[in-house]
Amino acid sequence: MDAAADEADLNRAFLALADPARRRIIARLSRGPATVNELAEPFEISKQAVSKHIQVLEQAHLVTRSRDA
């Protein structure tokens, strides 16, 4: 990886972590896996908004999402 790509990755990570809601989501996930519903519980925002926060964290390579059938 070149320096520009490394810097872009760092910028995405710091941008993602700049939001307090996303930091709270990361803190919760540091204790173990959770569903979107579980992550949304403490917030007064929609599940769709929480899902968008998770998407930002995924794009910054800070979390991964999986689906269990």
N, C-alpha and C positions, 0 to 999 in steps of 0.2 A: 504494500500500500504506500502511496506517496504522501508527502506532507500535506498537500492540499486536501486529499481525501480524509486524512486523519483529522485535520482542522474542521472539516465539514461535519464529520461524525461528532466531534466534541461540541461544536456549536448546536447541533440537533439535540444532544443530550442535555446541555445546559438550558436550552430554550424549553425543552420538555419539563425540566425540573424547576423552572422559574415559577410555575403555577402551583399555589398551595394545595389545590385539590389533587393534582397529580403527585405531589410529594406525599400526601396522605395515602393515596392509592399504593404507592411504592412501599410506604411504611407497613401498610396492611399486608401486602403481598410478601413482605420479608418474613412474615410469620407462617406463610404457607399458601397454597392455592386457594382461590376463591372464585365464585361465580360473579357475573356482572351484577346480579341481584344482591349478592352479599356485599359487593363493593359499593353499591348505590345506597345501601341502608343509611349510613350516617350523613348523607348529603341531602340537601333540600333542592336537588336538581333532578331532572328526568334521567331514566336509565339510558336514554339515547345520548344525553350529554355525557354521562359517565363512559359510555361506549366510545364516544369521540375522544375523550381524555385517554382512554386505553389505546386507541389507535395512534395518538401522538406518541405515547410511550413505546408502542411497537415500532413505529417508524424511526425512533431514536435508538432502537435495539436495547431498550431497558427492560422490556417484558416480552413474553410470548403468549399467544392465546392458543388454546386447544379446545376441541369440542369432544365431549364424551356422549356417545349415543346410548 
